């Protein structure tokens, strides 16, 4: 028997739009800052995917499957 998490934990992750992909704008971001942004984005994506998998485990099909192949 599994316990169902509280309702506030059973929401799919919000995935905001990323930064503009204009090469001219990206070139203006210092390399170290850009690397930090990439690390933060990857960590956010991993946590969002993990949260969605937990929601889908409790209520299958509730969240779209990211990176489905």
Number of C-alpha atoms within 10 A of each C-alpha: 3 5 6 11 11 7 7 6 13 18 14 17 18 8 10 6 6 7 9 9 8 8 8 9 10 13 10 9 12 9 11 9 10 14 12 11 14 12 12 12 13 12 12 14 15 12 13 17 20 13 18 24 20 18 21 18 11 15 12 11 12 15 18 14 12 11 6 5 4
